[in-house]
């Protein structure tokens, strides 16, 4: 039996209920002393600390400044992944020889977790911008390439045949036939890449960064400031959710524009 979709107010209501239950359980654990406050501060303590971090520096900067540093690295890594992955995926989808050359190398590398590149990033770039960007690129690149490739491979054959009959060259074929047809798939890949890139960023900053939210959390962990660590986790979650919502809205707008959904 198919259930009727919930309205926006119903979804918000159920979501609020879930958050309330979580906060209630959290408060109960701290109030009863089941978990020591040193390791699990109350929601009020975390909220107070989060507010303080917005204006008071910790580990050399306020929370917004750390977030700005993190987001800069993130933007560089994701943009680089898209700039390399999307064109390469389209080219692989059109040129079979390039597909045969790149696919074995790509398949061997894409299953390596981004965090596994940390030792190389630390050796090559130290704690500067390059290390985290490299790790973010490693996380965001595969979905960009795969989705662009799939979008190019599953273009309507009649469009390609018609373009060939008109004598369309390779470059125009890719730019005017494959790319427009693959846009929905590319956008879906960018959404996946954005999420993986943000997760990769935090892992990179825990090890190879001298600024950013991950770096702030490491410094707080070293001095057993759990409320600060949890404030960083909340900031990471909120920013990640905002990125995903923005990309979902962009994907929905594009699909409506192309007549793929009402």
Secondary structure by P-SEA (a helix, b strand, c coil): cccccccaaaaaaaaaaaaaaaaaaaaaaaaaccccccccccaaaaaaaaaaacccccccccaaaaaaaaaaaaaaaaaaaaaccaaaaaaaaccaaaaaacaaaaaaccccccccaaaaaaacccccaaaaaaaaaaaacaaaaaaaaaaaaaccaaaaaaaaaacccaaaaaaccccccaaaaaaaaaaaaaaaaaaaaaaaaaccccccaaaaaaaaaaacaaaaaaaaaaaaaaaaaaaaaaaaaaaaaaaaaacccc
